[in-house]
């Protein structure tokens, strides 16, 4: 089955939103605009594709990239240099832009992306949302005539999403055409001049009205007794080289703790510290006996087996009592049966996220640490995640999750913890009003 089938569209100005389920062909369609399909990813192309007067099949990507700015789904993979300013300047260096003009364009791009304050920072100290805006700044510095954005809001907090869409509107007002694929349509649709819907590789003129979705199932059961999946952070100060969060005292056991707060506040640092990936600068960390599972923001870094099925099998084989588990049932539970025999890194971002979640959550970990687990997910996949968290909690497992998704937090969270400017605070129920 072709990734795109009989696609016939014409884009000329304004903001064009591309919507559709995970795996429907959105990313493939976007990659045609700068020639990554077929010049880099390969494949057979029939028909004609022309971008800014250039034939995509006869012009290499390096020529198309001079006029087509592209923001990938995985901003972690788009950074080249170790510092923010130098990374934004990378594309300009390749174009031979004079130094004085380069400095000015880098500064302007950082400000337009809303991260002027990050100038001079080391890239490896940035949060996922900050890296997303860094990647955008690198693209804006090139002053493209066509800007293509693949899931640019997936890791941004609410304020960041609003700010980025304002930047997109400003770019479009400067006679730059913008094509954006996104699941968080509440931020995109109000600013879109045109909406295209893609379903199994076919594009329609307009998107159908969004289906009515039942609210997330909220199934509350008594929290397991202390000792079941118990974990704690005592007087913890943590960060890479310098403190990002300080004097943290937090614990849990048999419940779901949701970390919320702005990009760069310290949520990922807390998860990595609890996972044992970074050592605390001070204080102590206690983890439960049994398997501690960690889902990073970039699921690609987690997937290492030749097929989705083998990812699930590998986890089960390394889980107590998992060797006799039903692999097909696990695949079905995460909606992965149709991609079971595929290479995980060939999947769409949403499908990869589900595969990574399956690989993390099967086998009943004692503690599951989830960093932005709904990244790139459509609505049905988010419901699968909610069910999986409910089941893990009911079995006595513990979950600590960082997210910007208020609906998800409400559906699964026993406690909401705000992480902002390095300070950690449990949010009383009366304050839990969605932003």
C-alpha positions in Angstrom: 0.0 0.0 0.0 1.5 3.4 -1.0 2.2 5.9 1.8 0.5 8.6 -0.5 -2.1 7.7 -3.1 -3.3 9.9 -5.9 -2.5 13.1 -4.0 -3.4 16.3 -5.9 -3.0 19.5 -4.0 -1.8 23.0 -4.7 -0.5 25.3 -1.9 0.0 29.0 -2.6 0.3 31.3 0.4 -1.1 31.5 3.9 -1.1 28.7 6.6 -2.2 25.3 5.5 -3.0 22.7 8.2 -2.6 19.0 7.5 -4.6 16.8 9.8 -5.1 13.0 10.1 -4.5 10.0 12.3 -1.1 8.7 13.2 0.4 6.8 10.2 -2.0 8.3 7.7 0.8 9.8 5.6 1.2 13.4 6.9 5.0 13.2 7.4 5.5 11.6 4.0 3.6 14.3 2.4 5.6 17.0 4.1 8.9 15.3 3.2 8.0 15.7 -0.5 8.2 19.4 -0.2 11.9 19.5 0.4 12.8 16.3 -1.5 13.6 14.1 1.4 11.1 11.8 -0.3 12.5 10.4 -2.6 16.1 11.6 -2.4 16.8 10.6 1.2 14.1 8.2 2.3 13.8 6.6 -1.1 10.6 5.1 -2.5 8.9 5.2 -5.9 7.2 8.4 -6.9 4.7 8.7 -9.7 3.2 11.9 -10.9 4.7 15.4 -10.7 5.8 17.4 -7.6 6.9 21.1 -8.0 7.9 23.4 -5.2 8.6 27.1 -5.8 9.1 26.4 -9.5 11.6 23.5 -8.9 10.8 20.0 -9.9 11.3 17.8 -6.7 12.4 14.8 -8.6 15.2 16.6 -10.6 16.4 19.0 -7.9 18.4 17.6 -5.0 17.4 18.3 -1.4 20.4 20.6 -0.9 18.9 23.0 -3.6 15.4 22.8 -2.3 16.6 23.4 1.3 17.7 26.9 0.3 14.1 27.9 0.0 12.2 25.3 2.0 12.6 25.4 5.8 11.8 22.1 7.5 11.1 21.4 11.1 11.2 17.7 11.9 9.1 15.7 14.4 12.2 14.9 16.4 13.9 18.2 17.3 16.5 16.3 19.3 17.9 15.0 16.0 18.0 18.4 14.4 20.6 20.0 16.6 24.2 20.0 15.3 26.3 22.2 17.6 26.7 22.2 21.3 25.5 25.7 22.0 22.2 27.5 21.1 23.7 30.4 19.1 26.1 28.2 17.2 23.4 25.7 16.3 21.1 28.4 14.9 24.0 29.7 12.9 24.7 26.3 11.3 22.5 26.7 8.2 23.7 30.3 7.7 27.4 29.1 7.8 26.6 26.6 5.0 25.1 29.4 2.9 28.1 31.6 3.4 26.2 34.5 5.1 28.6 37.3 6.2 29.4 37.2 9.9 27.7 40.6 10.8 24.5 39.6 9.0 24.7 36.1 10.5 24.8 37.5 14.1 21.8 39.7 13.4 19.8 36.9 11.9 20.6 34.5 14.7 19.5 37.0 17.3 16.3 37.8 15.4 15.5 34.1 14.9 15.9 33.3 18.6 13.7 36.2 19.6 11.0 35.2 17.1 11.1 31.7 18.4 10.6 33.0 21.9 14.0 31.7 23.3 16.1 34.8 23.2 17.0 34.2 26.9 18.5 30.9 25.9 21.4 32.4 23.9 24.7 30.9 25.0 23.1 27.9 26.7 24.4 24.4 26.1 21.9 22.4 23.9 22.1 19.4 26.2 20.7 21.4 29.1 17.5 22.3 27.2 14.1 20.7 27.8 12.3 19.0 25.0 10.1 22.0 24.4 13.1 24.4 24.4 14.8 22.1 21.8 11.6 22.3 19.7 11.8 26.1 19.6 15.6 25.9 19.0 15.0 23.9 15.9 12.4 26.4 14.8 14.8 29.2 15.3 17.4 27.5 13.1 14.8 27.2 10.4 13.6 30.8 10.7 17.2 32.1 10.5 17.3 30.8 6.9 14.4 33.1 5.9 12.7 30.4 3.8 10.0 31.1 1.3 8.2 27.9 2.3 8.1 26.8 5.9 7.1 23.1 6.6 6.4 22.1 10.3 5.9 18.5 11.4 4.2 18.3 14.8 5.8 21.5 16.1 3.6 21.8 19.2 4.1 18.2 20.5 6.3 19.1 23.5 5.3 22.7 24.2 3.3 23.9 27.2 0.1 25.9 26.5 1.9 29.3 26.5 4.6 27.9 24.3 2.1 26.6 21.8 0.3 29.9 21.6 3.6 31.8 21.2 4.8 29.4 18.4 1.5 29.8 16.5 1.8 33.6 16.8 5.3 33.2 15.3 3.9 31.1 12.5 1.2 33.8 11.8 3.9 36.5 11.7 6.0 34.4 9.2 2.9 33.9 7.0 2.2 37.6 7.1 5.7 38.1 5.5 4.6 36.2 2.4 6.1 32.9 3.5 3.8 29.9 2.9 3.4 27.7 5.9 2.4 24.0 5.9 1.9 22.5 9.3 1.0 18.9 10.4 -0.3 18.7 13.9 -2.6 16.8 16.3 -3.1 19.8 18.7 -5.7 21.4 16.4 -7.1 23.7 19.1 -4.0 25.9 18.6 -3.7 25.5 14.8 -7.2 25.7 13.3 -8.0 29.3 14.5 -5.0 30.5 12.5 -5.2 28.2 9.5 -6.3 29.6 6.1 -6.9 26.1 4.8 -7.3 22.7 6.3 -6.4 19.4 4.4 -7.4 16.0 5.8 -5.3 12.9 5.0 -6.6 9.4 5.5 -4.6 6.3 4.5 -2.6 8.3 2.0 -5.4 10.2 0.4 -5.9 13.9 0.8 -9.4 15.5 0.8 -10.1 19.2 0.2 -11.3 19.8 3.8 -11.2 17.9 7.0 -14.4 16.3 8.2 -15.8 17.6 11.5 -13.8 16.0 14.4 -15.6 13.0 15.8 -17.2 13.2 19.2 -14.9 11.5 21.6 -16.0 10.2 25.0 -14.0 11.7 27.9 -11.0 9.8 29.1 -12.2 7.0 31.4 -11.5 8.0 35.0 -11.4 4.8 37.1 -10.5 5.5 40.7 -9.5 2.7 43.0 -8.0 2.8 46.4 -4.3 3.6 46.3 -2.2 0.6 47.1 -0.7 0.3 50.5 2.6 2.0 51.2 5.4 -0.3 50.0 3.8 -1.2 46.7 6.1 0.3 44.1 7.3 2.8 46.8 9.7 5.5 45.6 11.1 8.7 47.1 13.2 11.8 46.6 14.6 13.2 49.8 16.2 16.7 49.9 17.2 16.2 46.2 18.9 18.8 44.2 19.5 17.7 40.6 20.7 18.9 37.2 23.5 18.4 34.7 26.4 20.4 36.0 24.2 22.9 37.8 21.0 22.7 39.8 17.7 22.6 37.8 15.5 21.5 40.7 16.4 22.0 44.4 15.4 20.7 47.8 12.8 18.2 46.4 10.9 16.0 48.8 8.5 13.8 47.1 7.4 10.2 47.3 4.7 7.7 46.1 3.7 4.1 45.9 0.9 2.4 44.0 -0.4 5.7 42.6 0.0 8.1 39.7 1.9 11.3 40.2 1.7 13.8 37.3 4.4 16.5 36.9 3.2 19.6 35.2 4.7 23.0 34.5 6.4 25.2 31.8 9.1 24.0 29.5 12.5 24.1 31.2 11.0 23.9 34.7 12.8 20.7 35.6 10.2 17.9 35.0 12.5 15.8 32.8 15.4 16.3 35.2 13.2 14.9 38.0 12.3 11.8 35.9 15.9 11.2 34.9 17.0 11.5 38.5 14.4 9.0 39.7 15.3 6.7 36.8 18.9 6.7 37.9 20.1 8.2 34.6 21.6 11.2 36.4 22.9 11.3 40.0 21.5 13.9 42.3 23.8 16.7 43.2 22.6 16.2 46.8 20.0 14.2 48.6 18.9 10.6 48.2 16.7 8.6 45.8 14.9 5.4 46.6 13.4 3.1 43.9 11.2 0.1 44.4 12.5 -3.4 43.9 11.6 -4.8 40.5 11.7 -3.2 37.1 11.9 0.6 36.7 10.7 1.5 33.2 11.5 4.9 31.6 10.0 6.4 28.5 12.1 9.4 27.2 10.7 12.3 25.3 12.2 10.9 22.1 10.9 7.3 21.7 13.4 6.5 18.9 16.2 6.4 21.4 14.4 3.5 23.2 13.6 1.3 20.3 16.4 -1.1 19.3 14.9 -4.3 18.1 14.2 -5.3 14.4 10.4 -5.4 14.8 7.7 -4.0 17.0 6.8 -7.6 18.1 10.4 -8.2 19.1 10.4 -5.0 21.2 7.4 -6.3 23.2 8.9 -9.8 23.4 12.3 -8.5 24.7 10.6 -6.6 27.5 8.4 -9.5 28.5 11.4 -11.8 28.6 13.1 -9.5 31.0 10.1 -9.0 33.3 9.2 -11.3 36.2 6.6 -13.8 35.0 6.5 -12.1 31.5 8.1 -14.9 29.6 4.7 -16.7 29.4 2.7 -13.6 28.6 0.6 -13.4 25.4 2.5 -11.2 23.0 -0.4 -10.8 20.6 -2.6 -9.7 23.4 -0.1 -7.1 24.4 0.2 -5.8 20.8 -3.6 -5.6 20.6 -3.8 -3.7 23.9 -1.6 -0.9 22.5 -3.1 -0.9 19.0 0.1 -2.3 17.4 -1.1 -5.5 15.8 -1.1 -3.9 12.3 2.6 -2.8 12.6 3.9 -5.8 14.6 6.3 -7.0 12.0 7.6 -3.6 11.0 10.9 -1.9 11.9 10.0 0.5 14.7 12.0 3.4 13.3 10.1 3.2 10.1 6.8 4.1 11.9 5.2 7.5 12.2 5.9 9.4 15.3 2.6 8.5 16.9 3.0 4.8 16.1 6.6 4.9 17.4 5.3 6.5 20.6 2.8 3.7 21.0 5.4 1.1 20.3 7.7 2.6 22.9 4.9 2.7 25.4 4.1 -0.9 24.8 7.8 -1.8 25.2 7.9 0.1 28.5 4.5 -0.8 30.1 4.1 -4.5 29.3 5.2 -6.9 31.9 4.0 -4.8 34.8 6.9 -2.6 35.9 7.1 -1.7 39.6 7.6 2.0 38.6 6.9 3.6 35.2 8.4 7.0 34.4 6.8 8.6 31.4 8.1 11.8 29.8 5.5 13.5 27.5 3.8 10.1 26.7 1.1 11.6 24.4 3.7 13.2 22.1 2.5 12.9 18.5 -0.5 10.8 19.5 -4.0 11.0 18.0 -7.1 10.8 20.2 -7.6 6.9 20.0 -3.9 6.4 21.0 -4.3 8.7 24.0 -7.3 6.6 25.2 -5.1 3.4 24.9 -2.5 5.1 27.1 -5.1 6.0 29.7 -6.4 2.5 29.9 -2.8 1.1 30.2 -2.0 3.5 33.1 -5.3 2.6 34.9 -4.4 -1.1 34.6 -0.8 -0.7 35.8 -2.1 1.3 38.8 -4.8 -1.3 39.6 -2.1 -4.0 39.7 -0.1 -2.0 42.3 2.4 -0.4 40.0 3.5 3.3 40.4 3.6 5.9 37.6 5.3 9.2 37.5 4.5 11.2 34.4 5.5 14.6 33.0 2.9 16.1 30.6 1.3 19.3 29.3 -1.9 17.4 28.6 -4.4 18.6 31.3 -7.1 16.1 30.2 -4.7 13.2 30.6 -3.6 14.6 34.0 -7.2 14.8 35.2 -8.0 11.3 34.0 -5.1 9.4 35.6 -3.5 11.6 38.2 -3.8 10.9 41.9 -1.6 13.9 42.6 -0.6 16.8 40.4 2.8 18.2 41.1 3.8 21.6 39.7 7.5 21.9 38.7 8.3 25.5 37.9 11.6 27.4 38.1 13.2 24.5 39.9 10.6 24.5 42.7 8.3 21.5 43.2 4.9 21.9 44.8 1.9 19.5 45.2 -1.1 21.2 43.7 -4.2 21.1 45.9 -7.3 19.7 44.1 -9.1 23.1 44.3 -6.3 24.7 42.1 -6.5 22.1 39.4 -8.1 24.2 36.7 -7.0 23.5 33.1 -4.9 26.2 31.5 
